[in-house]
Amino acid sequence: MHLGHAVAVGLLAIVVAVGLVSPALAAPAATELTLAGDPAHADTDTALRVRVTDGGGAPVAGAEVTLERSVSGAWTPVATATTDADGRATQTVSLSRSPGDNVFRATYAGDDAHEPATRETQVDLKRRASRVVLGGPDQVVDGRSVDVTVRWTTSGGAPVPGRVKVLRSLDGGRWRLVRTLTTGDDGRARLTTTPRRDSRWKARAVRQAWVEGDRSVVHRIDNLPPGRPVRLPRAAPRPRVHLPAQPRAVGEGANVVVTRIPDGIWRQMAGVSWHRGCPVGRAGLRLVRVNYWDYDGYPRRGELVAGASAARAMGAAFAEMYRRELPVRAMYRVDRFGWGSRSRGGNDYASMSAGNTSAFNCRDVTGRPGVRSPHSYGRSLDVNTWENPYRSARGTVPNRWWQSHSHPRVAWRSRSHPVVALMARHGFRWTYGLGDTQHFDYVGSRARAAVLPRPCDELCD
């Protein structure tokens, strides 16, 4: 190497060492970019805070920072902020109700002395308090539809669109989810319902990212009977056997349906209300289903078994009772009460103690072992048995109080009573009068003949 060249290289090294080379030839410094925002409520403003410093922590003044936000997954420009002498800048933004739309990005492009930098942050939402209100009528007539309404608002009254769970309790039972509604932009939703029983309602608004959930107060809807309830004397005894309410009426009016005995029902009857040696078999019996008014004024669906020759007349008689709102306490098939050892058939004592109305029952006469009851043929009918006692050879059953009392709708003590007169029009004779007030026999047109009350004999119930 020539001596001159070596001297030149050494001088360059000294120049570089003492910093006399042009800045344009030096590498840009690392840049620190921060981005933050304070939590705030949705639909309100918050300040995005930006700071740009170099690698040593010195502020970078005059830096232009581009701000963007994510909207439905796409970056959208917000503003360009310029840092002050302390390397800081702020930008006011309004927070969205959707957390995904509150993600922000700051970008600094850098310059000759500072490297580019990018930073993202999500600004947290503060949840607003809310209030959900469930409303509806206080009462509804059974069988009619009503609207249950829901309104969800913030504590400040702004509507809240979102999911609200509507729960219902029937007759004081367990709470069950009926439906999940979605309130609209006005914060409202509704559902149409036909409760058919006393019911309680409440709503649960489901918490969202921007708003707290809430629970409404309980709203009660009393189910009112469409018919006229029976008013019994205060001193009157109540049935000793309690029966659950039968299903609500179906179809229009009495809706009488007479069919042969289905297999399932025959299996329930066999060995209870029917057994070997009975004077009529399955082919000679019919199932009668009919709507009736219960004592509380509600339409129910009852059923009984009758002889084939009397079934349609029984259906017609109960259809007229329905039209005239003459109530029936209950109408279960007598096999529901199981085998009765005293009756040697369906347990007639339990059926009477429940006030049940029934027809076919292959059994002995109550209180007269070994004497076959006319109910064994399916042409006899016992109606409202609790209020219309039977004076047996062993005493009055199912109670003695009602024997000396009547009622204009459910208890009869003369042939002029509406039920006795109605039965006669349909071919049923009040055979034993005051001796067996509940009992009617199907005799066709002969039932129109006057029958004087007389003591019960071996043909009694």
TIKOLFI-406215 format. One record per residue: residue in one letter; x, y, z of N, C-alpha, C, CB in turn. Coordinates in steps of 0.02 Angstrom, whole numbers, plus 50000, padded with zeros to 5 digits. Glycine has a CB too. Example, Ala and Ser with C-alpha at 12.3 -4.5 7.8 and 13.67 -1.06 7.14 Angstrom:
<recs>
a506604971650390506154977550390506604983550390505654977650452
s506424988850354506844994750357506455000250394507044997050286
</recs>
This chain:
<recs>
m500444994150000500005000050000500455006150000499515000050063
h500265011149957500665017349956500535021150020500485021649894
l501045024850036501005028750098500445033850095501655032350112
g500295036950038499755041950033499065038950043499775045349966
h498975033050017498315029750024498185028050096498275023449980
a498675025750130498595023850200498425029850243499225020450226
v498735035450228498575041550266497855043650255499045047150245
a497615042950194496915044950178496415040650216496785044550103
v496535034150219496075029650255496065031350328496275022350245
g496635032850356496675034550427496305040950443497385035050449
l496355045950401496005052250412495245051350410496225057450360
l495005047050364494275045750359494015042550423494105041250298
a494415038050449494195034750510494135039650568494675029150529
i494605044350570494585049350623493985053850615495215053550624
v493815055750553493235060150540492595056750562493205061950466
v492525050450544491915046750563491875046250638491915039750532
a492455045150670492455044250742492245050450779493135042250766
v492415056150754492235062350789491575065250765492785067450780
g491185061550721490525063650701490505068950648490155065950759
l491015069450607491005074550556490705072250490491705077050544
v490445065850488490125063350428489425066250424490115055450426
s489115067250369488435069950358487915065550392488285070650283
p487415068550428486885064550460486515060150412486395069150494
a486445061950350486075057850302486375051050294486055061350235
l487005050450314487325043950306487215039550367488065044950294
a486915042250426486805038350487486145034550484486815042950549
a486055028650518485435024650520484915028150563485575017450546
p484225027850544483695030950585483665027650654483015030350549
a483465031550703483405029050772482745025250781483445034950822
a482735020450827482125016850844481595021650872482275011150895
t480955020150858480405024550880479945020650927480015027350819
e479725023850980479235020951027478575024551018479495021351101
l478045020951000477385023950990476895020751039477135022850915
t476545024851078476035022351125475355025051105476205024251198
l474825020951119474135022751102473695020151158473915019951032
a473275024251187472835022051242472205026351243473205022551310
g471675023751275471055027451283470715025251347470585026351223
d470395029751382470055028151444469395024651431469945034451486
p469205019551471468555016351464467995021551471468455010851518
a467465020651432466905025251434466275021451413467025031351387
h465695024651423465065021751402464995022151326464465025351436
a464635017351298464495017551227464105023951211464095011351205
d464195026351150463855032351125464095038651160463105031651133
t464655038251195464955044251225465675044751200464925043951303
d465975050851209466645052151185467175050251236466725059551166
t467755048251209468345047251250468945049751210468435039751270
a469505051051244470095053751210470605048251198470415059451252
l470805047651134471365043251118472005047151131471325040751044
r472475044251168473105047551185473685044351148473225047351261
v474055048551112474625046151072475265049351098474515047750996
r475815045551100476475048451115476995045051072476645047851191
v477445049351044477985046751003478645048851035477935049450929
t479095044051048479755045351075480265041351036479785043651152
d480895043551044481415039651012481635034051059482015044050992
g482125030351037482345024651077482595026351145482865020951041
g482815032551153483065034651218482535037951261483625039251209
g481925038251238481385041251276481285048651263481505040251347
a481665051551217481585058651202480975059651158482215061451167
p480555064751171479955065751131480125067551059479535071251162
v479675065251015479735067050944479185072050929479685060650898
a479365078350921478875083650908478715084050833479135090450933
g478095086050818477895087050749477795080750710478405091150715
a477755075150745477635068750710476905068250690477845062750754
e476775066550628476095065650604475895058250612476025067850529
v475375057150651475145050450666474455049450637475145049150743
t474375044250596473725042650566473335038050613473825039250496
l472715039950628472285036050673471725032750633471985040450728
e471615026350646471085022550613470705018450666471375017850557
r470095016250648469715011750691469445006050649469135015450727
s469365000350682469084994450648468324994950649469324987850681
v468024994750591467294994850585467084988750545467035001450551
s466744984050579466534977750548467124974250516465994979050495
g467704974650550468294971050527468724974750477468084964750498
a468524980750456468924984550407469174990950439468494986150343
w469794992850424470084998950452469805005050416470844998850447
t469585009850456469275015950429469635021950458468505016250446
p469825026950417470195032750443469785036650494470385037450385
v470125039050546469825043250596470075050350590469965040450666
a470735051250593471045057950590471795057250585470845062350651
t472135062850572472865063250577473035068150632473185065450509
a473415065650681473595069750739474335071450736473425066050805
t474525077550756475225079750756475445080650828475315086350716
t476015077650845476255077950913476515084850931476805072650925
d476455086650995476705093051019477435092451040476275095651077
a477685097551074478395097551093478565091851139478565104151127
d478055089151175478175083551220478065076851185477715084051281
g477935077051120477835070951081477135068051090478335065851100
r476675072151115475995069751129475475072751082475815071251201
a474925068851074474345071251036473725067651062474435070050959
t473145070751056472515067751076472005068351021472235070951141
q471535063651021470995063850971470355061351004471175059750908
t469825065151000469175063051029468815058250982468735069251044
v468575052651008468185047750969467585045651010468625041550951
s467055043650975466445041151008466465033551007465795043750972
l466335030451065466365023251070465725019951044466495021151142
s465815014351011465265010450984465005005551036465475006750919
r464395003051026464114997951071464434991251058463354997451063
s464744990451000465064984150982465804984451000464984982550907
p466054980051044466764980351063467234979951004466914974751111
g467054976050953467494975350895467594981750857467224970150850
d467134986550865467194992950830467554998050873466514995550810
n467814996050930468185000550973468924998750975467895000451044
v469154995650922469874994150913470174999650869469984987050881
f470705002750893471015008450857471745006850841470975014950900
r471985010150787472675009150765472995015950752472705004750702
a473615016850777474005022850764474615020950722474225026350831
t474745024950669475315023450624475735029750616475055020850555
y476385028950630476865034350618477325031950562477285036250684
a477365036050508477745033950449478495034450458477535037950389
g478705038150510479415039050522479715044650478479785032550508
d480355046150489480715051050448481445048950444480645058350477
d481885053750421482585051850411482915049750476482965057550380
a482665052450532482985051150596482625046050639483065057450634
h481985044150620481585039750663481255034350621481045043850701
e481255028450648480955022850612480195023250616481205016050643
p479845020250567479105019850570478895015650631478825016750504
a478265016750651477995012850708477235012350702478205016150776
t476965006950728476235005750728476035002850795476025000950669
r475435004850818475185002350882474425001650877475395006950941
e474144996050906473424995050910473214994750983473224988550872
t472594996650996472314995951063471554995451059472525001851108
q471254992151107470524991851113470314995751174470274984451118
v469855000351165469605004351221469015000651252469395011551197
d469064999451316468534995651351467904999751360468794993151419
l467344996151359466694999351372466504998851445466144996051329
k466225004151471465915004051537465165002551526466025010851576
r464914997351561464214995451551463745000451585464084988351577
r463225002051549462705006351578462215002151618462325010251522
a461935004951670461395001751706460765001751662461255005251774
s460324996951671459734996551629459124994551670459834991551572
r458544994851639457914993051671457474989651620457564999351702
v457224983751638456754980151596456084979751632457014973051577
v455554981151595454874981251623454444976451582454574988451623
l454094971951617453614967451584452914969651603453734960051603
g452474970151554451794972351567451284968051532451704979651546
g450664968951551450104965351522449494966651563450254957751518
p448924963751544448314964751583448364961251651447704962251545
d447984963551699447964960351764447514954151764447734965251818
q447044954051716446564948551713446424946951640445894950351749
v446234940651628446024938551561445484933251569446634935751520
v444974933651528444454928551528444724922351495443804931151492
d444634916751526444914910351502444744909351428444644904551543
g445254907251390445164905951319445324911751275444474903651307
r445404917651303445564923551262446314924851264445174929651287
s446564927651210447264929151204447414936151231447494928551132
v448024936851258448244943351283448954944551258448214943651361
d449154950851259449834952751241450244954051304449844958951195
v450824950951308451314952451360451854956651328451614945851393
t451994962551357452464967151326453094967851368452134974051317
v453644969351333454284970351366454574976951341454774964351352
r454854980951387455224987051367455874987151406454804993451382
w456424988051367457094988151396457424994751380457534982151370
t457644998251432457965004751423458585005251468457475010551439
t459025009951452459565011551498459265015351557460125015651462
s459675016351608459435020051665459265027251646459955020051721
g459555029551591459405036351567458805036651520459995039151532
g458505030751506457905030651464458025029051391457555037051469
a458645027951371458775026351301458565019051287459525027351285
p458235017751231458025010851216458615006251205457575010851154
v458525000051225459044994951218458794989351174459264992251288
p459074988451115458904982551075459314976551099459024983851000
g458994970851107459364965051129458904959451151459824966851187
r459184954151179458814948151197458524948751268459264942051192
v457884946851274457544946851338457194940051345457034952851344
k457334936651400457014930251413456374931351453457494925451451
v455824928451429455184929151462455024922451496454614931151412
l454894922651562454754916651601454054917051630455274915851657
r453754911051641453074910751665453014905351719452574909351607
s452594906651768452424901751819451664900951819452674903951891
l451424894751813450714893351811450474890851879450544888151757
d449954894051905449654891951969450174891452025449294885251960
g450644895952025451144896052078451684890752071450814895252143
g451724887452013452214882152003452904884851983451974877351951
r453314880451955453994882251937454014887351880454384876051918
w454544891351882454644896151828454944892351768455114901951850
r454664893751710454904890651648454974895851593454434884851626
l455484894951552455594899551496455044898551444456294898351464
v454704904051426454184903751375454484905351307453614908651392
r454874910751304455164912851240455714917951253454614915851192
t456194918251208456704923451209456524928551155457424920551198
l456354934551176456174939951130456774944151113455604944251160
t456744947651057457254952451038456924959251033457614950450971
t457124963751077456834970451075457114974151014456994974351140
g456694978550986456894982350927457284988550945456284984250886
d457384992750895457744999050907457385003450958457845002850842
d456735002350967456365006151016456375002851085455655007050993
g456744997251091456794993851155456184989851174456934998751208
r455734988651126455104985251142455034978651105454514989851125
a454644974151136454464967751105453824965351139455044962451111
r453484960651107452864957951136452764950851113452264962251116
l452364947251152452144940551132451404939951148452564934951166
t451064936051108450344934651118450274927751149449944935251052
t449874927251202449824920951237449104919751260450294920751298
t448934913451271448284911551299448424907251360447834907751246
p448484910351419448734906651478448304900751499448804911351535
r447644901451502447164896351524447194894851599447274890051485
r447654897751635447704896851708447984903251737448154890651727
d447914904051803448234909751836448984909251822448084909751912
s449284914851806449984914651786450364920751814450054914451710
r451024919651824451474925051843452014925451789451794923851914
w452234931551776452704932751721453274937151745452344936151661
k453864935951718454424940451730454904940151670454794938451795
a455334945251665455794945751608456504946451634455624951751563
r456974943451597457684944051612458034946751550457994937151635
a458284952851555458654955851500459374953351503458634963651504
v459624950951446460284947851443460824953151436460324942851384
r461304953051481461844958051481462214958151415462324956551539
q462404964151394462804965051334463454968451353462414969251281
a463904969251303464554972251317464494979351342464994972051255
w463954982851321463904989951336463364991551388463754993851274
v462964986451406462414987751452462324981851498461764989351413
e462164983151561462024977851609461344974751595462054980551682
g461264968451615460614965351612460174967651670460684957651613
d459544965251670459094967251724458534962051729458794974351711
r458194962051785457614957751796457014961951814457754952451852
s456464960451782455854964351796455534962051861455354963651737
v455074965951885454644963651940454144958651912454284969651976
v453854954551954453384949451933452704952551918453314943851987
h452424950551861451754953051842451274947051843451764956451771
r450714947951876450214942551883449624943751837449974941951957
i449404938451804448804938651763448314933451789448964937451687
d447774935651817447264931051843446814928651786446844934451899
n446724922151783446294919151733445584918951760446544912051713
l445124922351727444434922651749443994917651712444154929751740
p443524914551746443094909651713442624913051663442694905651764
p442534909951606442054912751558441324911251577442194910051488
g441234906351621440574904551643440424907151713440474897051641
r439854905151738439624907551804439804902351857438864908951804
p440254904051904440444899251956439844897351999441004902051999
v439874891352028439364889052074439494891852143439344881252077
r438994894752173439054897252241438684892452288438784904552248
l439064888952329438774884152374438684887152443439214877852378
p438214884652482438124887152551438764886452591437544883552586
r438894891152634439504890952674439534884752718439554897252718
a438954882452741438934876652786438994870052749438294876752826
a438954870152683438964863952645439644860552651438794865252571
p439654853952664440294850352667440604849752598440204843352697
r441264849052596441614848252533441784840852521442264852452532
p441864838752459442004831652445442604829052484442114830552370
r442564822852505443114819752543443684817552498442854813852583
v443534816152435444044814052388444174819752339443824807552349
h444804821752333444974827252289445184824552220445554831452319
l444914827552168445094825852100445434831752066444464823652060
p445944830352026446244835851988445764838251934446914833651955
a445834844451915445404847151862445534843451797445524854851852
q444994842051762445074838651698445314843551644444404835351677
p445524840951587445774845351534445254850451512446004841251473
r445474856051486445014861151462444624858551403445394867451444
a444044861551393443604859651338443964860451271442964863751338
v443764856251223444044856751156443464857651107444464850551138
g443604861051052443094861951001442564867051021442764855450985
e442044867350983441504872050995440934868751034441244874850929
g440624872651078440044870251115440214864051156439474868651067
a439714859651163439824853551202440274848551166439154850351217
n440284848751101440724844451060440684837151082441454846951065
v440084834351078439974827451098440294822751047439224825851106
v440694817951071440994812851028440864806051059441764814051018
v440534801551021440384794851045440764789951001439614793351042
t441164785651033441574780750996441534773951031442314783050991
r441774768950996441874762451028442434763051080442054756850976
i442504758151122442994758551176443694757251148442824753451233
p444154762051152444834760951127445194755651169445224767451129
d445704752651139446074747251173446354749451240446634744651129
g446674755351240446994757751302446484758551359447354764251291
i445914761351343445394762351394445094755751416444844767051368
w445014751151369444744744551388445204740951437444624740151326
r445864741551426446334738451473446274741451542447054739251447
q446114747851547446024751051613445364748951645446044758651606
m444854747651604444204745651631444194738351654443664746651578
a444534734051615444504726851628444774725251698444914722951575
g444364721551736444544719851804444354725051855445274718651808
v444074730751832443854735951879443114737351868444274742451868
s442954741351818442244742751805441914737451762442164749551772
w442324733151729442064727451692442464721351711442104728751615
h442104715751717442444709451732442014703751705442564708651810
r442264697951705441894692151679441234691351716442324685751684
g440724689651679440064688751708439624694851702440124686951779
c439894700551677439494706551669438984705551612439934712751654
p438394708651618437854707451568437984710851501437204709951596
v438474715151495438614718451432439374718451423438334725751430
g439584717151361440294716851346440544723051311440444710751303
r441154722751288441474728551257441094730951196442194726751237
a440844726251156440484728251095439844732051110440324722051053
g439564731051169438934734451186439044740951224438504729851227
l439664743151230439814749251267440104754651221440304747851324
r440034760851242440294766451203440634771351251439724770051163
l441144774851224441474780251261441164786751239442244780151249
v440924790651288440624797151274441084802651301439904797751307
r441304806951256441704812751276441294818951263442394813051237
v441304823551312440874829551307441174835151348440144827951330
n441074841251325441274847151364440744848651416441384853251319
y440964851051474440494852951527440764858951564440364846951576
w440334862451599440534868051642440674865451711439994873651644
d441274866851738441414864651806441144869751857442174863551816
y441224868251920440934872451972441274879251977440974868952039
d441874879751951442234886151952442064890551891442984884951955
g441664887951845441464891851787441904890851726441454899051804
y442324885551727442774884251670442504878451629443484882651695
p442584878651564442374873051521442904867451523442264875251449
r442684861451538443134855651543442924850251493443134852851614
r443364845351486443224839651442443174833451485443764838851387
g442574830451487442474824551528442314818551484441914825651577
e442284812651517442114806551480441804801551527442744803551446
l441364797451499441064791851535440924786251486440414794051572
v440804780351514440644774551473439904773051482441074768351493
a439564771651426438844770451428438674764651382438444776751408
g438074761751392437834756751346437714759751277437194753551372
a437804755751226437754758251158437074761351144437884752551108
s436544758751174435874761251160435734767951196435364756151181
a436124769551248435994775651287436524781051277435954773951360
a437084779351243437654783951240437484790651207438224780651202
r437144790351151437004796651116436504800951155436734795351046
a436034797751189435564801651230435924804951288434994797051256
m436414801351318436804804351372437184810351345437284799251403
g437494809551287437864815051257437414821051244438194812951193
a436804819751220436334825251206436114828751269435724822551168
a436014824851324435804827851387436354832451414435634822451439
f436974830151412437524834251437437654840251390438164830051444
a437514839351326437584845051281437094850651299437464842751207
e436474848751319435994853851340436214856851406435284850851346
m436484852851451436734855651514437284860751499437004850051560
y437704859251450438234863951432437944870451406438704860851380
r437464869851361437154875951332436824880151386436644874051278
r436534877051436436184880651487436624882251548435574876751509
e437264880551543437744881751598437504878751663437864889251607
l437284872551660437124868651719437744864351734436484864151709
p438094865751788438774863151798438794855751818439134867151849
v439374852851806439554846051827440184846651869439644841251766
r440194843351926440794843951969441394840551936440664840952038
a441304834451912441844830751879441534825251838442364827951931
m441894823051785441634817651743442204813151721441254820551681
y442434809051769442944804051755442614797151748443474803951812
r442914792851707442684785951705442784782951775443064781751651
v442334778651795442344776151864442944771651876441704772551879
d443244768751824443824764451836444414768351863444024760951771
r444394774951858444934779051887445004777851962444804786451874
f444454775951995444444775252068444634768252091443754777052094
g444804764052044445034757352061444474752652082445524757752116
w444664746552099444194741252120443924742752190444534734352118
g443274741952197442964742752262442724736152288442384747752259
s443004733852344442804727252371442084727252394443264725352429
r441834732952419441134733152440440664733152381441004739352484
s440884736352326440454736752267440544730852221440594743152229
r441104727252229441284721852183441264724352111440814715752193
g441584730052101441644733352036442044739652046440934734852005
g441944744452002442284750852012442074753852079442114755751956
n442544757152113442424759552181441924765352180443094761852214
d441294763652186440764768652183440774773252244440084765252178
y440984770652302441014774852362441514780552352441214770652423
a442094779052323442594784252310442354789152257443264781152289
s442024786552206441764790852153441244795752181441454786652096
m440794793252223440294797752253440624802752301439764793652290
s441124800452338441464804952385441844810452350441934801052430
a441974809552285442294814752246441794819152209442774811652196
g441134817252212440624821052176440644819552101440724828352187
n440894813752083440994812052012440354809951978441504806552006
t440294811751915439734809651872439974803851828439484815651827
s439594798351828439804792451789439184788551768440284787951830
a439304783351728438744779351702438904771851712438614780851627
f439194768651662439304761351666439774759551723439584758751600
n439564754451762439984751551814439674744851832440044756251876
c439984739551811439724732851826439884731251898440024727451777
r439384732251942439484731652014438834729752048439764738152044
d438884728852114438284727752155437954734352171438454723852219
v437324733952191436984739852217437344742052281436224738352232
t437474748552286437814751052345437414749352408437914758752340
g437744745852455437424744052518437014737552513436974749552541
r436994734252454436604728052446437034722952410435944729352406
p437494719752444437944714852414437544709352378438394711652467
g437784707452319437474702152280436904704452236437224697052326
v436684710752242436154713352200436474717552145435624717552241
r436374715652082436694719152027436394726052016436634714951962
s436834730952011436624737851999436404738751927437184742752017
p435904743151915435714744651846436284747951807435104749151845
h436784750651841437364753451806437754748151768437824756951856
s437644741751785437994736351752437804735851678437864729851787
y437244738851658437014738551589437204744751550436254737551588
g437464749851584437684755851549437114760551530438054754051489
r436514759551558435954763751541435754768351599435354759451520
s436144768251652436004772351711436564777551719435944767951775
l436364783051750436814788751755436774791751824436634794051701
d437354792951856437384796451920437704803351907437794792351974
v437364808751928437584815551912437694819451977437064819151868
n438274822751982438444826952039438294823352104438044833652036
t438654817952113438494813252167438594816052237438894807052159
w439034820852247439134823452314438544827652338439774827752316
e438264831652294437704835952312437034832352306437694842152269
n437034826352279436404822652269436484815652298436214822352194
p436394814952364436544808652398436064802952380436534809652473
y436264797152403435884790952393435724788052462436284785752348
r435084786652474434874783852538434884776252532434164786452559
s435444773352554435524766052547435234762452607436274764352538
a435244755852603434984751852659435414752652721434954744452639
r436034755152712436494755852769436634763152785437144752352754
g436224767552760436314774652775436394778852712436914775552820
t436384785352721436434789952665437164791152647436084796652682
v437314790352583437994791452558437964796152498438344784652538
p438484800052484439124800352520439104805052581439664802552473
n438564808952590438514813152649437774814252664438884820052639
r437614816152725436904817152744436694824452739436784814652814
w437174829152740436994836252741436594838052680437624840552744
w436794835852622436464837952560435784834552550436904836352501
q435634829352588434994825952578434404830652590434944819952624
s434504835352636433954839952653434064846952624433874840352728
h434524847652577434654854052546434644853452470435334856952569
s434454858752438434454858752365434874864752340433734859152336
h434964864952275435324870452244435024871552174436104869052241
p434914877752154434574878952090434954876452029434444886152082
r435594874852037435974872751978436264865751985436534877551965
v436444863552045436824857252050436514852052096437514858652073
a435984853552133435684848752179434924849052173435894850152253
w434604843452159433884843352145433514839052195433764840852074
r432924841452213432504837852261431784837352236432514841252330
s431674839052173431004838352144431074837652068430554844352162
r430534835252037430534834451964430514840951926429944830251943
s430384846451962430364853051929431054856151922429914857651969
h431544853251953432224856051947432454855751874432734852051993
p432834860851850433044861051780433414854851756433474867051769
v433824851851799434204846051778433744840051770434764844451827
v433284839051818432824833351814432374834051753432394832751878
a432114840051741431684841251683432074840251618431384848251686
l432684842451617433104841751557433234834451543433764845551566
m433404830651594433534823451585432914819951558433744820251652
a432334821851582431714818751558431614820051483431114821351597
r431784825951460431704827551389432154823151345431874834851376
h432684820651375433144816451335433064809051351433874818551349
g432514807351385432354800251395432614797251459432614796351339
f432824801451508433084798751570432594800051627433774801951586
r432414794751661431924795051715432284795751782431464788851714
w432024800351822432264801251891431914795851932432124808551920
t432164789751926431794783851946431604783652020432184777851930
y432074785352063431964784352135431874790752174432534780552163
g431834796352140431684802652173432154804052231430974802652197
l431864805752289432254807652347432634801752377431814810752398
g432464795652356432834789852382433524789252351432434783552369
d433604791652290434254791252255434284797252208434334784352215
t434434803052236434354809352199434834809852140434454815152245
q435404806552143435904807052089435744802752029436574805152116
h435284797952035435204792551988434674793951935435034786152025
f434854792551871434384792951815434454786551773434524799351771
d433884784151747433884778251703433634780151634433434772551733
y433964777551583433744778951514433184774251496434344778251464
v432604777251483432014773251464431694776051400431494773051521
g432024780551366431744783451306431174788151320431524778051259
s430654787851280430094792551288429714791451352429614791851230
r429774785651384429414784351446429644788851503429494777151465
a430234791951496430484796251550430054802351560431194798351536
r429634803951511429204809851517428634808651567428914811751449
a428514802351581427974800851629428174802951699427814793251627
a427704805251737427834807451805428034801551848427224811051835
v428534802651888428764797451935428764800452004429474794651915
l428374797552048428344800152116428944797552156427684798052151
p429244801952198429794799652241429554794052286430084805552283
r429974789052293429794783552337430434780752367429414778052300
p430374776952422430964774152453431344769752404430774770252516
c431994769252415432414765352371432294757852382433154767152383
d432254754152327432164746952333432784743452305431514744552296
e432714737052288433294733052267433574735252200433104725852264
l433214739452162433474741852098433844748352106432904742752048
c433884750852168434204757252178434944756952159434134759552250
d435254762852162435954763752142436424758752176436174770752156
</recs>
